[in-house]
């Protein structure tokens, strides 16, 4: 007897000996047992990876990581100073040294950090730096006491104006 027909005979006999029927689910599994992701979730976050921008997302401030009104207001407030670095996702704006037109022996620098996505008084922090020129070069000088708070207030006022304008449809 040849080995090939013997193999087929043994296979058929073993298959026929099964007393329980095996249940097969014809649907494709969407979850792995014990997986940390639920159905519809992705490792790329809610909604998955959107490469071509086809999925509609709710507006969360213009696609930046911080409050859009505070961001725009901060840029407007320091628009007279040269900007050294600006990160809309981290909410930081760093200006370069700026000397007012009629003062050549003093310069200012500002760092603005937006801390929250909410439009609140404690969502923005301003740090000002001042230097004065002496015979040997620039030296650090004291910033007037309320200067940082005044700039924060100017940013918050401008942010409120922008919000009111947008809500009014202007």
C-alpha positions as CSV (number, residue, x, y, z in Angstrom):
1,X,0.0,0.0,0.0
2,X,1.3,3.4,-0.8
3,X,1.9,6.0,1.9
4,X,-0.3,8.8,0.4
5,X,-3.6,6.9,0.4
6,X,-2.9,5.7,3.9
7,X,-2.4,9.3,5.1
8,X,-5.8,10.3,3.6
9,X,-7.5,7.4,5.2
10,X,-6.2,8.2,8.6
11,X,-7.1,11.9,8.2
12,X,-10.7,11.0,7.2
13,X,-11.1,8.6,10.1
14,X,-9.8,11.0,12.7
15,X,-12.0,13.8,11.4
16,X,-15.0,11.5,11.6
17,X,-14.3,10.6,15.2
18,X,-14.9,14.1,16.5
19,X,-17.9,14.0,18.8
20,X,-18.3,17.8,19.3
21,X,-18.9,20.1,16.5
22,X,-16.6,23.1,16.3
23,X,-18.4,26.4,16.1
24,X,-16.7,28.8,13.7
25,X,-17.5,32.5,13.8
26,X,-17.4,33.8,10.2
27,X,-17.1,37.5,11.2
28,X,-13.7,39.2,11.3
29,X,-12.5,39.9,14.8
30,X,-12.3,43.5,15.7
31,X,-10.7,43.1,19.1
32,X,-8.0,41.0,20.6
33,X,-8.8,39.3,23.8
34,X,-7.1,41.3,26.6
35,X,-6.4,44.2,24.3
36,X,-6.1,47.7,25.9
37,X,-7.9,49.3,23.0
38,X,-11.7,49.2,22.6
39,X,-13.5,48.8,19.4
40,X,-13.1,51.9,17.2
41,X,-10.0,53.2,19.2
42,X,-6.6,53.6,17.7
43,X,-3.1,54.0,18.8
44,X,-3.2,57.4,17.0
45,X,-5.9,58.7,19.4
46,X,-9.6,59.3,18.9
47,X,-10.5,59.1,15.2
48,X,-7.3,57.5,14.1
49,X,-4.7,58.9,11.8
50,X,-6.0,61.5,9.3
51,X,-3.3,62.0,6.7
52,X,-5.3,63.8,4.0
53,X,-7.7,65.8,6.2
54,X,-10.8,64.1,5.2
55,X,-12.3,63.7,8.6
56,X,-14.2,66.6,10.1
57,X,-13.0,67.6,13.6
58,X,-14.7,69.9,16.0
59,X,-13.1,73.3,16.3
60,X,-10.7,73.4,19.3
61,X,-9.1,76.8,18.8
62,X,-7.8,76.8,15.2
63,X,-5.5,73.7,15.5
64,X,-3.1,75.1,18.0
65,X,-2.3,73.7,21.4
66,X,-3.4,76.8,23.4
67,X,-6.3,79.2,23.6
68,X,-6.5,80.8,20.1
69,X,-7.7,84.2,21.5
70,X,-4.8,84.4,24.0
71,X,-2.3,83.4,21.3
72,X,-3.5,86.0,18.8
73,X,-3.7,88.7,21.5
74,X,-0.2,87.9,22.6
75,X,1.1,88.2,19.1
76,X,-0.8,91.5,18.7
77,X,0.5,92.9,22.0
78,X,4.2,92.3,21.2
79,X,3.9,93.0,17.5
80,X,6.2,96.1,17.9
81,X,9.0,93.8,19.1
82,X,11.0,91.4,16.9
83,X,9.9,87.8,17.7
84,X,12.8,85.4,18.2
85,X,10.7,82.2,18.6
86,X,7.0,81.4,18.7
87,X,5.5,77.9,19.3
88,X,1.7,77.8,19.0
89,X,1.5,74.2,20.3
90,X,3.6,74.8,23.4
91,X,2.1,78.3,23.8
92,X,5.4,80.2,24.0
93,X,6.5,83.5,22.5
94,X,10.1,84.8,23.0
95,X,11.0,88.2,21.7
96,X,14.4,89.5,20.8
97,X,15.9,92.6,22.5
98,X,14.0,95.8,21.5
99,X,15.0,99.4,22.0
100,X,12.3,102.1,21.6
101,X,13.1,104.5,18.8
102,X,14.1,107.5,21.0
103,X,16.0,105.5,23.7
104,X,19.3,104.0,22.7
105,X,20.7,103.2,26.1
106,X,17.9,100.8,27.2
107,X,16.4,97.6,25.8
108,X,13.6,95.2,26.7
109,X,12.9,91.5,26.0
110,X,9.6,89.6,26.7
111,X,8.8,85.9,27.2
112,X,5.1,85.0,27.1
113,X,3.8,81.7,28.1
114,X,0.2,80.6,27.6
115,X,-0.6,78.0,30.2
116,X,-4.1,76.9,29.4
117,X,-6.7,76.4,26.7
118,X,-9.2,78.4,28.7
119,X,-9.5,82.2,28.4
120,X,-8.8,83.0,32.1
121,X,-6.7,85.6,33.9
122,X,-4.2,83.0,35.1
123,X,-3.8,81.4,31.6
124,X,-1.0,83.8,30.5
125,X,2.3,84.6,32.1
126,X,4.7,87.4,31.0
127,X,8.3,87.8,32.0
128,X,10.1,91.0,31.1
129,X,13.8,91.6,31.0
130,X,15.5,95.0,30.9
131,X,19.0,96.0,30.2
132,X,20.7,99.4,30.3
133,X,23.9,100.5,28.5
134,X,26.9,101.6,30.5
135,X,30.4,102.3,29.4
136,X,31.4,98.6,29.2
137,X,28.3,97.2,27.6
138,X,24.8,96.0,28.6
139,X,23.9,95.2,32.2
140,X,20.7,93.9,33.7
141,X,18.4,96.4,35.2
142,X,15.3,96.2,37.3
143,X,12.0,95.9,35.5
144,X,9.3,98.4,36.7
145,X,7.1,96.7,39.4
146,X,3.8,96.5,37.5
147,X,5.2,96.2,33.9
148,X,4.7,92.4,33.6
149,X,1.2,92.6,35.1
150,X,0.3,95.5,32.7
151,X,1.4,93.5,29.7
152,X,-0.7,90.5,30.9
153,X,-3.7,92.7,31.3
154,X,-3.2,94.1,27.8
155,X,-3.1,90.6,26.4
156,X,-6.2,89.5,28.3
157,X,-8.1,92.7,27.2
158,X,-7.2,92.1,23.6
159,X,-8.2,88.4,23.8
160,X,-11.6,89.4,25.2
161,X,-12.0,91.9,22.3
162,X,-11.2,89.2,19.8
163,X,-13.6,86.7,21.4
164,X,-16.4,89.3,21.4
165,X,-15.8,90.2,17.8
166,X,-15.9,86.6,16.7
167,X,-19.0,85.8,18.6
168,X,-20.7,88.9,17.2
169,X,-19.7,87.8,13.7
170,X,-17.6,90.8,12.9
